[in-house]
Amino acid sequence: MALYDGFFDAVPDEKTGEYDRAYHAGSFTDYFEQIIGSGVCIHNNPDSFKVRLEGGAAVVSPGYLFIRGYWLKNDGDHTVPLSGAETWAIVARLNLGQRMIDIEALSMAQAYPDSLVLALVNGEAGTVEDTRHNTDVCGIVDSAGALSIKVEWAVNYIDNEI
């Protein structure tokens, strides 16, 4: 059994110049995964990563999301080209080999490991099914600030209404 702690400032060893603590990305992603989990962050932005169709392409709205402790910020409309009239899954996919999260259109037949399915786009019908709130394929991350507001509302409701 071992105990782990962190994050503390590293102190250099005067003899070797090496630091006594070294953190890597995994130290932080493990931490964030325990607190935040995976999903689209909608606090202060209910349209975070919402998908719409424009001119035969899927357009993903600005926002934040987290996958296994890794994060992606989209600071403007992001266009994902679509081809054909099939149904597409618009996903945010964690790619550890390339060290990135990308947004792409995948066919419905493909599996989605380490991905959040943001929407299903039916090219033939021209429709978009928002799947951000579906915890089976995506999910929502609500911030601690939003949680405290909800708790305060609930306490006030109980005190004043019940």
Number of C-alpha atoms within 10 A of each C-alpha: 2 3 4 5 6 10 12 9 10 12 12 12 10 8 6 7 9 12 12 10 12 12 11 7 10 11 14 14 19 14 16 18 15 11 12 21 20 24 28 28 22 20 18 12 12 12 16 22 29 21 27 18 18 11 8 14 18 26 20 23 19 17 22 19 25 24 23 18 21 22 17 17 13 15 10 12 15 16 17 16 13 20 10 10 13 13 21 23 23 28 23 25 18 23 13 10 6 8 9 12 21 13 21 17 21 17 13 14 9 9 9 16 10 16 22 28 27 27 26 22 27 17 19 10 10 13 13 20 13 17 21 25 16 15 13 10 17 21 20 22 19 15 14 12 10 13 12 11 11 12 11 12 12 12 12 12 11 10 9 8 7 6
